[in-house]
Amino acid sequence: MSDSAKYTKQVNLVLDYINAHINEELDLKSLAQKTYMSAYHFHRIFTTIMGETLAKYIMRRRLEIASIQLRNDVQKPITNIAFECGFNSTNVFCRNFKKHFGMTAEAYRREMQQKNSKERTLKHNISPDSRSYSHYFYRKKSFRIGDINMDCNFEIKYLDAIHVVYCRHIGAYTNMQWAFEKLMQWAYSKGLVSMQDTSLISIYHNNPNVTEESKLISDACLIVKETIKTDGEISSYIIPAGQYAVGTFEISWDEFQRAWECMSHLIAEHGCKSCGLVFEIYKNNHEEHPNKKCIVDLCIPVTSKCNV
């Protein structure tokens, strides 16, 4: 394994740990120990690969997660959000939030509420002959977004844990293809790919409405049956089991953003809120589809708002 691949793998290990423990104390020394490097050496490697220091990354990640909670859960007290995102003081959170976003957390929440109400363009296409409540009991949903109609099968359901191997991409989500190419080259060499049951996933770590495009993190993933040994830039983890909102769409590449908008609308309609990393599971080869469309499951881990 080259030094570059080894360092990328070690930084990915730390990024995954940070994601899973964002509300805990995270310091350079303890995180460096997970890579078997000195704190000084790990600091240099992390800064080179990520383009920012570990401390700045953790602070930014916590603030971005907090901003999403402020947007999606208007009833949750700001103090609760601060502590859930790893801040040990509301004052420290508020000071850093204003520095990063240019406004207070309260002002940000008000602005996002106003923006969301103005941009709510999704409408259910419900038959005028049906009763007003009936659409809640059907999995098939129809939306109109501007002059475009979009259908999906939607449900809140339990998903078992999913084992994946992945290649990480940093930058615009639209440029993930190189990561899939690296992943598949590695997977073919290990005999992990078959034409019958190969399933690919894209996992998204950031909200592109909040995070600068050059700092977006996503994972090109291949589903495997169990945890396996990886090498080079390829790593592995388990997507946790739990309750998910799952929408199945048949869409072209330029309709993915609208599909995600539909999902946000539906989870709010069902009294839920997102609580983790979102992902796409690809169900077909779009080149073999008669209309070159992707059949895809959009998956969002959710929890009921009344349970938080």
C-alpha positions in Angstrom: 0.0 0.0 0.0 1.4 3.4 -0.9 1.8 6.1 1.8 -0.9 8.2 0.1 -3.4 5.4 0.2 -2.4 4.5 3.8 -2.9 8.1 5.0 -6.2 8.4 3.2 -7.5 5.2 4.9 -6.4 6.5 8.3 -8.0 9.9 7.9 -11.2 8.1 6.7 -11.2 6.0 9.9 -11.1 9.2 12.0 -13.8 10.9 9.9 -16.1 7.9 10.5 -15.3 8.0 14.2 -16.1 11.7 14.4 -19.4 11.1 12.6 -20.4 8.5 15.1 -19.3 10.4 18.2 -19.9 14.1 17.3 -21.5 14.8 20.6 -18.5 13.5 22.6 -15.2 15.1 23.5 -12.9 14.8 20.4 -9.3 15.8 20.8 -6.2 15.5 18.5 -4.3 13.2 20.8 -7.0 10.5 21.2 -8.0 10.6 17.6 -4.3 10.3 16.5 -4.0 7.2 18.6 -6.6 5.5 16.5 -4.2 5.8 13.5 -1.1 4.8 15.4 0.6 8.1 14.5 1.9 10.8 16.7 -0.4 13.8 17.2 2.1 16.0 15.4 2.3 13.7 12.3 -1.5 13.0 12.2 -2.2 16.8 12.4 0.0 17.3 9.3 -1.5 14.4 7.4 -5.1 15.4 8.2 -4.6 19.0 7.3 -3.0 18.1 4.0 -5.8 15.7 3.0 -8.7 17.7 4.2 -7.5 21.2 3.6 -8.2 22.3 7.2 -7.0 21.4 10.6 -8.7 18.7 12.7 -10.0 21.2 15.1 -11.5 23.4 12.4 -13.1 20.3 10.7 -14.8 19.2 14.0 -16.0 22.7 14.7 -17.4 23.1 11.2 -19.1 19.7 11.2 -20.8 20.4 14.5 -22.0 23.8 13.4 -23.4 22.3 10.1 -25.2 19.6 12.0 -26.6 22.2 14.4 -27.8 24.3 11.4 -29.7 21.4 10.0 -31.4 20.8 13.3 -32.3 24.5 13.6 -33.9 24.2 10.1 -35.7 20.9 10.6 -36.8 21.0 14.2 -38.1 24.4 15.1 -39.4 23.3 18.5 -36.1 22.0 19.9 -34.4 24.5 22.3 -31.1 25.9 21.0 -29.4 24.7 24.2 -30.4 21.1 23.5 -29.0 21.4 20.0 -25.8 22.8 21.2 -25.2 19.9 23.7 -26.3 17.3 21.2 -23.7 18.6 18.7 -20.8 18.3 21.2 -20.7 21.9 22.6 -20.2 22.0 26.4 -21.4 25.6 26.6 -24.3 27.4 24.9 -22.3 30.6 24.8 -19.4 28.8 23.0 -21.9 27.4 20.5 -23.7 30.7 19.9 -20.4 32.6 19.4 -19.0 30.1 16.9 -22.3 29.8 15.1 -22.5 33.5 14.5 -18.8 33.6 13.4 -19.4 30.8 10.9 -22.9 31.7 9.5 -22.8 35.5 10.0 -25.9 35.5 12.1 -27.2 34.2 15.4 -28.7 30.8 15.7 -32.1 32.4 16.4 -31.9 34.6 13.3 -30.8 31.6 11.2 -33.8 29.6 12.4 -36.2 32.4 11.5 -34.6 32.9 8.1 -34.8 29.2 7.3 -38.5 29.1 8.3 -39.3 32.0 6.0 -37.3 30.5 3.2 -38.9 27.1 3.6 -42.4 28.5 3.5 -41.6 30.5 0.3 -40.0 27.6 -1.5 -42.7 25.0 -0.6 -43.7 24.3 -4.2 -44.5 20.6 -3.9 -48.1 19.6 -4.3 -49.7 16.2 -4.0 -51.7 15.2 -7.1 -54.7 13.7 -5.3 -57.9 12.7 -7.2 -60.8 15.1 -6.4 -63.0 12.1 -5.9 -60.9 10.7 -3.0 -61.4 11.7 0.6 -58.9 14.2 1.9 -57.2 11.7 4.3 -57.0 8.7 2.0 -53.5 9.5 0.5 -51.9 8.9 3.9 -52.7 5.2 3.6 -51.3 4.5 0.1 -47.6 3.9 -0.6 -47.8 5.4 -4.0 -47.3 9.2 -3.9 -47.6 11.7 -6.8 -46.1 15.1 -6.7 -46.1 18.1 -9.0 -43.0 20.3 -8.9 -43.5 23.3 -11.2 -44.6 21.6 -14.5 -43.1 18.2 -13.7 -45.0 15.2 -12.3 -43.1 12.7 -10.1 -44.3 9.4 -8.7 -42.8 7.3 -5.9 -43.6 4.5 -3.6 -43.0 5.7 0.0 -43.0 4.0 3.4 -41.5 4.2 6.8 -40.0 0.9 7.5 -37.2 -1.0 9.4 -34.1 -1.7 7.5 -31.5 -4.3 8.6 -27.9 -3.3 9.0 -26.1 -3.0 5.6 -22.4 -4.0 5.3 -20.6 -1.9 2.7 -17.1 -1.3 1.4 -16.5 2.3 0.1 -14.2 4.8 -1.6 -14.6 8.3 -0.2 -15.0 11.4 -2.4 -14.4 15.0 -1.2 -16.0 17.7 -3.4 -19.1 18.1 -5.5 -21.6 15.2 -5.3 -21.9 15.3 -9.1 -18.3 14.3 -9.4 -18.5 11.0 -7.5 -18.0 8.8 -10.6 -14.2 8.5 -10.1 -14.8 7.1 -6.6 -17.1 4.4 -8.0 -14.5 3.6 -10.7 -11.8 3.1 -8.0 -14.2 1.1 -5.9 -15.2 -1.3 -8.7 -11.6 -1.8 -9.9 -10.8 -2.9 -6.4 -13.9 -5.0 -6.0 -13.4 -6.8 -9.3 -9.9 -7.7 -8.2 -11.3 -9.3 -5.0 -14.0 -11.2 -6.8 -16.8 -9.3 -5.0 -18.7 -8.3 -8.2 -21.3 -10.5 -9.9 -23.7 -9.4 -12.6 -26.7 -10.8 -10.8 -26.7 -9.3 -7.3 -24.3 -6.4 -7.2 -25.8 -3.4 -5.4 -24.3 0.1 -5.3 -25.0 2.9 -2.8 -24.1 6.6 -2.6 -23.9 7.9 1.0 -24.0 11.6 1.6 -22.4 13.2 4.7 -23.3 16.8 4.2 -26.3 19.0 3.2 -25.1 20.9 0.1 -27.3 23.8 1.1 -25.1 24.2 4.2 -21.6 22.9 3.4 -19.3 24.5 0.9 -19.1 22.4 -2.3 -15.4 21.7 -2.1 -15.8 20.3 1.4 -18.7 17.9 0.7 -18.0 14.3 1.7 -19.7 11.3 0.0 -19.0 7.6 -0.1 -19.3 5.4 -3.2 -20.3 2.0 -1.7 -20.7 -1.6 -2.7 -23.0 -3.8 -0.5 -21.2 -6.9 0.8 -22.6 -9.8 2.9 -20.3 -9.3 5.9 -17.5 -7.2 7.1 -14.4 -7.9 5.0 -10.8 -6.9 5.1 -10.0 -3.8 2.9 -6.8 -2.2 1.7 -5.5 0.9 -0.1 -8.1 3.7 -0.2 -11.0 1.3 0.2 -12.5 1.0 3.7 -15.7 -0.5 5.2 -18.4 0.2 7.7 -21.9 -0.8 8.6 -25.0 1.3 7.8 -26.9 0.9 11.1 -30.2 -0.9 11.3 -33.2 1.2 12.2 -36.3 3.1 11.1 -36.0 4.7 7.6 -38.1 6.6 5.2 -37.7 4.9 1.9 -38.9 6.3 -1.4 -38.6 4.3 -4.6 -38.3 6.5 -7.7 -37.9 5.9 -11.4 -36.1 9.1 -12.6 -33.5 10.6 -14.8 -30.2 11.9 -13.5 -31.4 15.5 -13.5 -34.4 14.7 -11.4 -32.6 13.4 -8.3 -32.6 16.8 -6.5 -36.4 17.0 -7.0 -36.8 13.5 -5.7 -34.9 14.4 -2.5 -37.2 17.4 -2.1 -40.2 15.0 -2.3 -38.6 12.9 0.5 -38.2 15.9 2.8 -41.8 16.8 2.2 -43.0 13.3 3.0 -41.1 12.8 6.2 -42.4 16.1 7.5 -45.9 15.1 6.5 -45.5 11.8 8.4 -44.4 13.6 11.6 -40.8 12.4 11.3 -37.4 14.1 11.2 -34.1 12.9 9.8 -31.5 11.6 12.2 -28.5 10.4 10.3 -26.7 10.0 7.0 -28.9 9.7 3.9 -28.2 7.4 1.0 -29.3 6.2 -2.4 -29.5 2.5 -3.3 -29.4 1.9 -7.1 -31.7 -0.9 -8.3 -30.9 -1.1 -12.0 -28.5 -0.3 -14.7 -29.9 2.9 -16.2 -28.3 2.1 -19.6 -30.6 -1.0 -19.9 -33.8 1.0 -19.0 -35.9 1.8 -22.1 -35.9 5.5 -21.1 -32.4 5.5 -19.6 -33.9 6.1 -16.1 -32.6 5.1 -12.7 -34.7 3.0 -10.4 -33.5 4.1 -7.0 -34.4 3.9 -3.3 -33.8 7.2 -1.4 -33.3 6.3 2.2 -33.4 8.7 5.2 -33.0 7.5 8.8 -35.9 9.0 10.8 -37.3 9.3 14.2 -40.8 10.4 15.2 -40.9 14.0 16.3 -43.0 13.1 19.3 -40.3 10.8 20.6 -37.5 13.4 20.8 
